[in-house]
């Protein structure tokens, strides 16, 4: 096992470096509304989306326009990677509070 540790560490370095190089954006959920409700990201770029849930109930970040589905527990945060996406407007929503938890991802 000790002989494998340097190999495992060396193999994980590119993953750590690539995650640090990805631009990140934050979406905050408060009162079952995403802030900002319109988030702009660069086209053809993979980004990390940090989801912060300030509400007392869980929410599920989801989109029918791009692959994304992530549950965020109450008063907690999580991250997911999205893209790269082509230029355009992509709708996202909170599956547990769809009437208010709505937003648009503007890829430019």
N, CA, C and O atoms as CSV, one atom per row, in Angstrom:
chain,resi,resn,atom,element,x,y,z
A,1,UNK,N,N,0.819,-1.201,0.000
A,1,UNK,CA,C,0.000,0.000,0.000
A,1,UNK,C,C,0.861,1.263,0.000
A,1,UNK,O,O,0.552,2.219,-0.712
A,2,UNK,N,N,1.954,1.277,0.803
A,2,UNK,CA,C,2.809,2.456,0.865
A,2,UNK,C,C,3.459,2.730,-0.483
A,2,UNK,O,O,3.725,3.885,-0.817
A,3,UNK,N,N,3.717,1.694,-1.256
A,3,UNK,CA,C,4.327,1.905,-2.561
A,3,UNK,C,C,3.336,2.550,-3.529
A,3,UNK,O,O,3.748,3.206,-4.486
A,4,UNK,N,N,2.044,2.374,-3.294
A,4,UNK,CA,C,1.034,2.933,-4.190
A,4,UNK,C,C,0.737,4.400,-3.910
A,4,UNK,O,O,0.285,5.110,-4.808
A,5,UNK,N,N,0.979,4.877,-2.683
A,5,UNK,CA,C,0.623,6.250,-2.318
A,5,UNK,C,C,1.269,7.297,-3.218
A,5,UNK,O,O,0.563,8.198,-3.672
A,6,UNK,N,N,2.569,7.232,-3.503
A,6,UNK,CA,C,3.143,8.236,-4.413
A,6,UNK,C,C,2.494,8.197,-5.794
A,6,UNK,O,O,2.293,9.240,-6.417
A,7,UNK,N,N,2.172,7.014,-6.265
A,7,UNK,CA,C,1.530,6.888,-7.572
A,7,UNK,C,C,0.137,7.524,-7.553
A,7,UNK,O,O,-0.219,8.263,-8.471
A,8,UNK,N,N,-0.646,7.240,-6.517
A,8,UNK,CA,C,-1.992,7.816,-6.401
A,8,UNK,C,C,-1.909,9.338,-6.303
A,8,UNK,O,O,-2.693,10.043,-6.939
A,9,UNK,N,N,-0.974,9.842,-5.521
A,9,UNK,CA,C,-0.799,11.292,-5.381
A,9,UNK,C,C,-0.433,11.923,-6.718
A,9,UNK,O,O,-0.989,12.955,-7.093
A,10,UNK,N,N,0.487,11.314,-7.426
A,10,UNK,CA,C,0.916,11.852,-8.726
A,10,UNK,C,C,-0.235,11.844,-9.726
A,10,UNK,O,O,-0.351,12.766,-10.534
A,11,UNK,N,N,-1.075,10.834,-9.687
A,11,UNK,CA,C,-2.198,10.749,-10.613
A,11,UNK,C,C,-3.270,11.789,-10.290
A,11,UNK,O,O,-3.988,12.223,-11.191
A,12,UNK,N,N,-3.394,12.201,-9.018
A,12,UNK,CA,C,-4.437,13.149,-8.648
A,12,UNK,C,C,-4.020,14.602,-8.883
A,12,UNK,O,O,-4.890,15.473,-8.904
A,13,UNK,N,N,-2.763,14.897,-9.055
A,13,UNK,CA,C,-2.305,16.267,-9.265
A,13,UNK,C,C,-2.944,16.942,-10.482
A,13,UNK,O,O,-3.379,18.088,-10.368
A,14,UNK,N,N,-3.017,16.287,-11.627
A,14,UNK,CA,C,-3.674,16.959,-12.762
A,14,UNK,C,C,-5.137,17.282,-12.478
A,14,UNK,O,O,-5.633,18.308,-12.945
A,15,UNK,N,N,-5.833,16.448,-11.735
A,15,UNK,CA,C,-7.232,16.716,-11.406
A,15,UNK,C,C,-7.346,17.929,-10.506
A,15,UNK,O,O,-8.227,18.767,-10.700
A,16,UNK,N,N,-6.458,18.033,-9.517
A,16,UNK,CA,C,-6.488,19.175,-8.617
A,16,UNK,C,C,-6.165,20.456,-9.365
A,16,UNK,O,O,-6.810,21.482,-9.147
A,17,UNK,N,N,-5.185,20.407,-10.235
A,17,UNK,CA,C,-4.801,21.591,-10.992
A,17,UNK,C,C,-5.917,22.017,-11.925
A,17,UNK,O,O,-6.186,23.212,-12.043
A,18,UNK,N,N,-6.573,21.081,-12.592
A,18,UNK,CA,C,-7.615,21.462,-13.532
A,18,UNK,C,C,-8.823,22.035,-12.811
A,18,UNK,O,O,-9.458,22.949,-13.335
A,19,UNK,N,N,-9.169,21.530,-11.618
A,19,UNK,CA,C,-10.301,22.071,-10.867
A,19,UNK,C,C,-10.019,23.498,-10.423
A,19,UNK,O,O,-10.930,24.326,-10.393
A,20,UNK,N,N,-8.769,23.799,-10.077
A,20,UNK,CA,C,-8.414,25.146,-9.633
A,20,UNK,C,C,-8.423,26.135,-10.792
A,20,UNK,O,O,-8.627,27.328,-10.570
A,21,UNK,N,N,-8.210,25.675,-12.012
A,21,UNK,CA,C,-8.165,26.553,-13.174
A,21,UNK,C,C,-9.543,26.887,-13.737
A,21,UNK,O,O,-9.660,27.757,-14.600
A,22,UNK,N,N,-10.563,26.223,-13.272
A,22,UNK,CA,C,-11.913,26.429,-13.802
A,22,UNK,C,C,-12.518,27.676,-13.160
A,22,UNK,O,O,-12.485,27.807,-11.936
A,23,UNK,N,N,-13.078,28.606,-13.966
A,23,UNK,CA,C,-13.739,29.771,-13.371
A,23,UNK,C,C,-14.957,29.336,-12.557
A,23,UNK,O,O,-15.652,28.382,-12.906
A,24,UNK,N,N,-15.195,30.061,-11.469
A,24,UNK,CA,C,-16.322,29.678,-10.610
A,24,UNK,C,C,-17.305,30.840,-10.474
A,24,UNK,O,O,-16.930,32.010,-10.547
A,25,UNK,N,N,-18.548,30.489,-10.279
A,25,UNK,CA,C,-19.649,31.436,-10.138
A,25,UNK,C,C,-20.527,30.937,-8.992
A,25,UNK,O,O,-20.609,29.737,-8.732
A,26,UNK,N,N,-21.181,31.879,-8.313
A,26,UNK,CA,C,-22.002,31.521,-7.164
A,26,UNK,C,C,-23.455,31.885,-7.412
A,26,UNK,O,O,-23.768,32.990,-7.856
A,27,UNK,N,N,-24.327,30.948,-7.122
A,27,UNK,CA,C,-25.769,31.179,-7.110
A,27,UNK,C,C,-26.240,30.970,-5.677
A,27,UNK,O,O,-25.975,29.929,-5.076
A,28,UNK,N,N,-26.935,31.958,-5.137
A,28,UNK,CA,C,-27.440,31.855,-3.769
A,28,UNK,C,C,-28.953,31.725,-3.809
A,28,UNK,O,O,-29.639,32.458,-4.521
A,29,UNK,N,N,-29.453,30.788,-3.037
A,29,UNK,CA,C,-30.899,30.610,-2.909
A,29,UNK,C,C,-31.335,31.185,-1.571
A,29,UNK,O,O,-30.870,30.755,-0.515
A,30,UNK,N,N,-32.238,32.166,-1.628
A,30,UNK,CA,C,-32.764,32.791,-0.415
A,30,UNK,C,C,-34.241,33.083,-0.645
A,30,UNK,O,O,-34.616,33.632,-1.681
A,31,UNK,N,N,-35.059,32.724,0.301
A,31,UNK,CA,C,-36.511,32.877,0.165
A,31,UNK,C,C,-37.003,32.184,-1.106
A,31,UNK,O,O,-37.912,32.672,-1.778
A,32,UNK,N,N,-36.398,31.052,-1.423
A,32,UNK,CA,C,-36.753,30.222,-2.577
A,32,UNK,C,C,-36.609,30.967,-3.895
A,32,UNK,O,O,-37.362,30.724,-4.838
A,33,UNK,N,N,-35.639,31.878,-3.959
A,33,UNK,CA,C,-35.327,32.611,-5.192
A,33,UNK,C,C,-33.810,32.584,-5.396
A,33,UNK,O,O,-33.035,32.732,-4.451
A,34,UNK,N,N,-33.416,32.393,-6.648
A,34,UNK,CA,C,-31.989,32.397,-6.961
A,34,UNK,C,C,-31.491,33.825,-7.119
A,34,UNK,O,O,-32.152,34.663,-7.732
A,35,UNK,N,N,-30.325,34.090,-6.562
A,35,UNK,CA,C,-29.681,35.399,-6.673
A,35,UNK,C,C,-28.251,35.192,-7.149
A,35,UNK,O,O,-27.477,34.551,-6.438
A,36,UNK,N,N,-27.865,35.687,-8.287
A,36,UNK,CA,C,-28.700,36.450,-9.201
A,36,UNK,C,C,-29.632,35.516,-9.966
A,36,UNK,O,O,-29.362,34.322,-10.098
A,37,UNK,N,N,-30.719,36.070,-10.462
A,37,UNK,CA,C,-31.653,35.253,-11.243
A,37,UNK,C,C,-31.157,35.087,-12.675
A,37,UNK,O,O,-31.614,34.206,-13.403
A,38,UNK,N,N,-30.216,35.943,-13.071
A,38,UNK,CA,C,-29.583,35.811,-14.382
A,38,UNK,C,C,-28.075,35.786,-14.170
A,38,UNK,O,O,-27.488,36.753,-13.683
A,39,UNK,N,N,-27.468,34.686,-14.536
A,39,UNK,CA,C,-26.032,34.506,-14.325
A,39,UNK,C,C,-25.343,34.398,-15.681
A,39,UNK,O,O,-25.743,33.606,-16.533
A,40,UNK,N,N,-24.300,35.210,-15.867
A,40,UNK,CA,C,-23.567,35.226,-17.146
A,40,UNK,C,C,-22.258,34.451,-17.004
A,40,UNK,O,O,-21.487,34.662,-16.068
A,41,UNK,N,N,-22.032,33.549,-17.959
A,41,UNK,CA,C,-20.802,32.761,-17.969
A,41,UNK,C,C,-20.237,32.763,-19.385
A,41,UNK,O,O,-20.970,33.031,-20.338
A,42,UNK,N,N,-18.947,32.469,-19.540
A,42,UNK,CA,C,-18.354,32.462,-20.883
A,42,UNK,C,C,-18.755,31.218,-21.685
A,42,UNK,O,O,-18.960,30.136,-21.136
A,43,UNK,N,N,-18.859,31.414,-23.002
A,43,UNK,CA,C,-19.185,30.300,-23.898
A,43,UNK,C,C,-17.999,29.359,-24.023
A,43,UNK,O,O,-16.845,29.755,-23.857
A,44,UNK,N,N,-18.304,28.130,-24.312
A,44,UNK,CA,C,-17.304,27.097,-24.599
A,44,UNK,C,C,-16.293,26.936,-23.465
A,44,UNK,O,O,-15.124,26.634,-23.707
A,45,UNK,N,N,-16.738,27.134,-22.249
A,45,UNK,CA,C,-15.869,27.037,-21.084
A,45,UNK,C,C,-16.558,26.216,-20.001
A,45,UNK,O,O,-17.725,26.447,-19.684
A,46,UNK,N,N,-15.856,25.295,-19.460
A,46,UNK,CA,C,-16.385,24.554,-18.314
A,46,UNK,C,C,-16.246,25.440,-17.083
A,46,UNK,O,O,-15.189,26.031,-16.860
A,47,UNK,N,N,-17.316,25.536,-16.274
A,47,UNK,CA,C,-17.290,26.380,-15.080
A,47,UNK,C,C,-17.753,25.574,-13.868
A,47,UNK,O,O,-18.469,24.579,-13.980
A,48,UNK,N,N,-17.314,26.049,-12.715
A,48,UNK,CA,C,-17.796,25.479,-11.455
A,48,UNK,C,C,-18.886,26.399,-10.927
A,48,UNK,O,O,-18.703,27.612,-10.828
A,49,UNK,N,N,-20.006,25.810,-10.596
A,49,UNK,CA,C,-21.127,26.569,-10.051
A,49,UNK,C,C,-21.249,26.221,-8.571
A,49,UNK,O,O,-21.520,25.077,-8.206
A,50,UNK,N,N,-21.043,27.241,-7.719
A,50,UNK,CA,C,-21.198,27.067,-6.276
A,50,UNK,C,C,-22.629,27.422,-5.909
A,50,UNK,O,O,-23.078,28.542,-6.155
A,51,UNK,N,N,-23.331,26.492,-5.332
A,51,UNK,CA,C,-24.730,26.683,-4.943
A,51,UNK,C,C,-24.799,26.862,-3.439
A,51,UNK,O,O,-24.352,26.001,-2.681
A,52,UNK,N,N,-25.363,27.986,-3.008
A,52,UNK,CA,C,-25.493,28.287,-1.586
A,52,UNK,C,C,-26.981,28.343,-1.259
A,52,UNK,O,O,-27.717,29.142,-1.837
A,53,UNK,N,N,-27.414,27.512,-0.352
A,53,UNK,CA,C,-28.817,27.495,0.053
A,53,UNK,C,C,-28.931,28.122,1.439
A,53,UNK,O,O,-28.504,27.535,2.433
A,54,UNK,N,N,-29.514,29.329,1.494
A,54,UNK,CA,C,-29.687,30.020,2.776
A,54,UNK,C,C,-31.075,29.772,3.372
A,54,UNK,O,O,-31.413,30.321,4.421
A,55,UNK,N,N,-31.866,28.951,2.704
A,55,UNK,CA,C,-33.210,28.653,3.202
A,55,UNK,C,C,-33.175,27.505,4.217
A,55,UNK,O,O,-32.180,26.795,4.358
A,56,UNK,N,N,-34.297,27.358,4.912
A,56,UNK,CA,C,-34.413,26.320,5.942
A,56,UNK,C,C,-34.924,24.997,5.378
A,56,UNK,O,O,-35.191,24.064,6.135
A,57,UNK,N,N,-35.062,24.909,4.064
A,57,UNK,CA,C,-35.514,23.663,3.433
A,57,UNK,C,C,-34.571,23.313,2.283
A,57,UNK,O,O,-33.910,24.195,1.735
A,58,UNK,N,N,-34.503,22.027,1.914
A,58,UNK,CA,C,-33.604,21.641,0.815
A,58,UNK,C,C,-34.137,22.138,-0.521
A,58,UNK,O,O,-35.319,22.454,-0.659
A,59,UNK,N,N,-33.254,22.200,-1.486
A,59,UNK,CA,C,-33.634,22.551,-2.851
A,59,UNK,C,C,-32.846,21.683,-3.810
A,59,UNK,O,O,-31.737,21.242,-3.511
A,60,UNK,N,N,-33.445,21.446,-4.974
A,60,UNK,CA,C,-32.755,20.680,-6.009
A,60,UNK,C,C,-32.536,21.574,-7.218
A,60,UNK,O,O,-33.481,21.908,-7.932
A,61,UNK,N,N,-31.288,21.958,-7.445
A,61,UNK,CA,C,-30.935,22.743,-8.629
A,61,UNK,C,C,-31.053,21.832,-9.834
A,61,UNK,O,O,-30.528,20.719,-9.835
A,62,UNK,N,N,-31.753,22.312,-10.873
A,62,UNK,CA,C,-31.992,21.452,-12.020
A,62,UNK,C,C,-32.184,22.290,-13.278
A,62,UNK,O,O,-32.555,23.461,-13.209
A,63,UNK,N,N,-31.928,21.676,-14.418
A,63,UNK,CA,C,-32.179,22.327,-15.700
A,63,UNK,C,C,-32.618,21.281,-16.706
A,63,UNK,O,O,-32.154,20.141,-16.688
A,64,UNK,N,N,-33.526,21.692,-17.589
A,64,UNK,CA,C,-33.906,20.843,-18.715
A,64,UNK,C,C,-33.110,21.215,-19.954
A,64,UNK,O,O,-33.156,20.511,-20.963
A,65,UNK,N,N,-32.361,22.348,-19.878
A,65,UNK,CA,C,-31.621,22.848,-21.038
A,65,UNK,C,C,-30.161,22.408,-21.067
A,65,UNK,O,O,-29.539,22.402,-22.129
A,66,UNK,N,N,-29.610,22.042,-19.916
A,66,UNK,CA,C,-28.229,21.553,-19.855
A,66,UNK,C,C,-28.167,20.518,-18.733
A,66,UNK,O,O,-28.990,20.558,-17.819
A,67,UNK,N,N,-27.222,19.608,-18.784
A,67,UNK,CA,C,-27.169,18.556,-17.776
A,67,UNK,C,C,-26.787,19.099,-16.396
A,67,UNK,O,O,-25.646,19.509,-16.181
A,68,UNK,N,N,-27.724,19.100,-15.482
A,68,UNK,CA,C,-27.449,19.546,-14.113
A,68,UNK,C,C,-28.581,19.083,-13.208
A,68,UNK,O,O,-29.760,19.231,-13.527
A,69,UNK,N,N,-28.202,18.534,-12.104
A,69,UNK,CA,C,-29.170,18.123,-11.097
A,69,UNK,C,C,-28.382,17.931,-9.801
A,69,UNK,O,O,-27.510,17.067,-9.711
A,70,UNK,N,N,-28.709,18.758,-8.795
A,70,UNK,CA,C,-27.941,18.691,-7.551
A,70,UNK,C,C,-28.825,19.137,-6.391
A,70,UNK,O,O,-29.438,20.202,-6.456
A,71,UNK,N,N,-28.897,18.351,-5.354
A,71,UNK,CA,C,-29.637,18.715,-4.150
A,71,UNK,C,C,-28.715,19.497,-3.226
A,71,UNK,O,O,-27.569,19.113,-2.993
A,72,UNK,N,N,-29.244,20.613,-2.701
A,72,UNK,CA,C,-28.506,21.433,-1.742
A,72,UNK,C,C,-29.303,21.422,-0.444
A,72,UNK,O,O,-30.460,21.842,-0.409
A,73,UNK,N,N,-28.690,20.952,0.589
A,73,UNK,CA,C,-29.360,20.846,1.877
A,73,UNK,C,C,-29.559,22.239,2.481
A,73,UNK,O,O,-28.896,23.191,2.069
A,74,UNK,N,N,-30.478,22.367,3.465
A,74,UNK,CA,C,-30.738,23.671,4.076
A,74,UNK,C,C,-29.478,24.266,4.703
A,74,UNK,O,O,-28.685,23.559,5.326
A,75,UNK,N,N,-29.309,25.564,4.531
A,75,UNK,CA,C,-28.189,26.297,5.119
A,75,UNK,C,C,-26.848,25.619,4.851
A,75,UNK,O,O,-26.032,25.431,5.754
A,76,UNK,N,N,-26.649,25.264,3.604
A,76,UNK,CA,C,-25.386,24.626,3.239
A,76,UNK,C,C,-25.036,25.003,1.798
A,76,UNK,O,O,-25.752,25.758,1.139
A,77,UNK,N,N,-23.934,24.464,1.339
A,77,UNK,CA,C,-23.472,24.758,-0.012
A,77,UNK,C,C,-22.900,23.517,-0.647
A,77,UNK,O,O,-22.486,22.576,0.031
A,78,UNK,N,N,-22.885,23.535,-1.970
A,78,UNK,CA,C,-22.299,22.461,-2.745
A,78,UNK,C,C,-21.855,23.040,-4.087
A,78,UNK,O,O,-22.151,24.194,-4.395
A,79,UNK,N,N,-21.164,22.261,-4.864
A,79,UNK,CA,C,-20.680,22.710,-6.171
A,79,UNK,C,C,-20.959,21.656,-7.215
A,79,UNK,O,O,-21.079,20.469,-6.914
A,80,UNK,N,N,-21.059,22.115,-8.450
A,80,UNK,CA,C,-21.125,21.208,-9.578
A,80,UNK,C,C,-20.460,21.876,-10.763
A,80,UNK,O,O,-20.340,23.100,-10.812
A,81,UNK,N,N,-20.034,21.080,-11.705
A,81,UNK,CA,C,-19.411,21.603,-12.925
A,81,UNK,C,C,-20.423,21.538,-14.053
A,81,UNK,O,O,-21.142,20.551,-14.207
A,82,UNK,N,N,-20.467,22.616,-14.847
A,82,UNK,CA,C,-21.352,22.635,-16.009
A,82,UNK,C,C,-20.558,23.096,-17.220
A,82,UNK,O,O,-19.527,23.757,-17.103
A,83,UNK,N,N,-21.068,22.728,-18.377
A,83,UNK,CA,C,-20.453,23.138,-19.625
A,83,UNK,C,C,-19.336,22.205,-20.051
A,83,UNK,O,O,-19.073,21.168,-19.441
A,84,UNK,N,N,-18.693,22.627,-21.131
A,84,UNK,CA,C,-18.840,23.877,-21.863
A,84,UNK,C,C,-20.166,23.921,-22.632
A,84,UNK,O,O,-20.648,22.914,-23.150
A,85,UNK,N,N,-20.742,25.156,-22.685
A,85,UNK,CA,C,-22.012,25.382,-23.369
A,85,UNK,C,C,-21.818,26.390,-24.502
A,85,UNK,O,O,-20.941,27.252,-24.440
A,86,UNK,N,N,-22.638,26.269,-25.519
A,86,UNK,CA,C,-22.651,27.239,-26.630
A,86,UNK,C,C,-23.358,28.510,-26.172
A,86,UNK,O,O,-24.094,28.496,-25.185
A,87,UNK,N,N,-23.133,29.609,-26.891
A,87,UNK,CA,C,-23.810,30.873,-26.592
A,87,UNK,C,C,-25.318,30.659,-26.608
A,87,UNK,O,O,-25.854,29.914,-27.428
A,88,UNK,N,N,-25.984,31.333,-25.679
A,88,UNK,CA,C,-27.432,31.233,-25.639
A,88,UNK,C,C,-27.965,31.425,-24.230
A,88,UNK,O,O,-27.222,31.743,-23.302
A,89,UNK,N,N,-29.244,31.228,-24.094
A,89,UNK,CA,C,-29.923,31.362,-22.808
A,89,UNK,C,C,-30.406,29.981,-22.386
A,89,UNK,O,O,-31.026,29.262,-23.169
A,90,UNK,N,N,-30.119,29.623,-21.157
A,90,UNK,CA,C,-30.469,28.313,-20.634
A,90,UNK,C,C,-31.233,28.501,-19.314
A,90,UNK,O,O,-30.766,29.198,-18.413
A,91,UNK,N,N,-32.359,27.900,-19.217
A,91,UNK,CA,C,-33.195,28.036,-18.032
A,91,UNK,C,C,-32.764,27.033,-16.963
A,91,UNK,O,O,-32.420,25.891,-17.270
A,92,UNK,N,N,-32.787,27.477,-15.699
A,92,UNK,CA,C,-32.599,26.549,-14.572
A,92,UNK,C,C,-33.655,26.857,-13.522
A,92,UNK,O,O,-34.266,27.925,-13.547
A,93,UNK,N,N,-33.868,25.937,-12.610
A,93,UNK,CA,C,-34.911,26.108,-11.603
A,93,UNK,C,C,-34.617,25.226,-10.396
A,93,UNK,O,O,-33.800,24.307,-10.441
A,94,UNK,N,N,-35.322,25.550,-9.318
A,94,UNK,CA,C,-35.298,24.711,-8.131
A,94,UNK,C,C,-36.495,23.781,-8.197
A,94,UNK,O,O,-37.639,24.236,-8.202
A,95,UNK,N,N,-36.243,22.506,-8.247
A,95,UNK,CA,C,-37.321,21.555,-8.464
A,95,UNK,C,C,-38.329,21.537,-7.308
A,95,UNK,O,O,-39.502,21.232,-7.525
A,96,UNK,N,N,-37.894,21.858,-6.096
A,96,UNK,CA,C,-38.812,21.794,-4.955
A,96,UNK,C,C,-39.639,23.064,-4.792
A,96,UNK,O,O,-40.637,23.055,-4.071
A,97,UNK,N,N,-39.246,24.155,-5.445
A,97,UNK,CA,C,-39.982,25.427,-5.341
A,97,UNK,C,C,-40.028,26.100,-6.712
A,97,UNK,O,O,-39.582,27.236,-6.873
A,98,UNK,N,N,-40.562,25.399,-7.676
A,98,UNK,CA,C,-40.540,25.871,-9.057
A,98,UNK,C,C,-41.252,27.209,-9.285
A,98,UNK,O,O,-40.804,27.966,-10.146
A,99,UNK,N,N,-42.325,27.548,-8.574
A,99,UNK,CA,C,-42.964,28.840,-8.856
A,99,UNK,C,C,-42.041,30.042,-8.620
A,99,UNK,O,O,-42.195,31.065,-9.287
A,100,UNK,N,N,-41.097,29.943,-7.696
A,100,UNK,CA,C,-40.245,31.099,-7.389
A,100,UNK,C,C,-38.767,30.862,-7.699
A,100,UNK,O,O,-38.063,31.807,-8.053
A,101,UNK,N,N,-38.295,29.668,-7.578
A,101,UNK,CA,C,-36.870,29.372,-7.775
A,101,UNK,C,C,-36.587,29.171,-9.260
A,101,UNK,O,O,-36.484,28.043,-9.742
A,102,UNK,N,N,-36.462,30.297,-9.979
A,102,UNK,CA,C,-36.260,30.290,-11.430
A,102,UNK,C,C,-35.041,31.133,-11.765
A,102,UNK,O,O,-34.712,32.075,-11.043
A,103,UNK,N,N,-34.382,30.799,-12.845
A,103,UNK,CA,C,-33.259,31.612,-13.278
A,103,UNK,C,C,-32.848,31.285,-14.701
A,103,UNK,O,O,-33.309,30.319,-15.309
A,104,UNK,N,N,-31.963,32.128,-15.206
A,104,UNK,CA,C,-31.457,31.963,-16.569
A,104,UNK,C,C,-29.940,32.031,-16.555
A,104,UNK,O,O,-29.343,32.900,-15.919
A,105,UNK,N,N,-29.344,31.116,-17.254
A,105,UNK,CA,C,-27.909,31.126,-17.474
A,105,UNK,C,C,-27.672,31.736,-18.853
A,105,UNK,O,O,-28.109,31.186,-19.864
A,106,UNK,N,N,-26.982,32.868,-18.889
A,106,UNK,CA,C,-26.686,33.531,-20.159
A,106,UNK,C,C,-25.243,33.187,-20.515
A,106,UNK,O,O,-24.306,33.589,-19.825
A,107,UNK,N,N,-25.085,32.452,-21.579
A,107,UNK,CA,C,-23.756,32.041,-22.026
A,107,UNK,C,C,-23.361,32.954,-23.175
A,107,UNK,O,O,-24.014,32.974,-24.219
A,108,UNK,N,N,-22.278,33.716,-22.973
A,108,UNK,CA,C,-21.869,34.715,-23.981
A,108,UNK,C,C,-20.398,34.643,-24.310
A,108,UNK,O,O,-19.912,35.416,-25.136
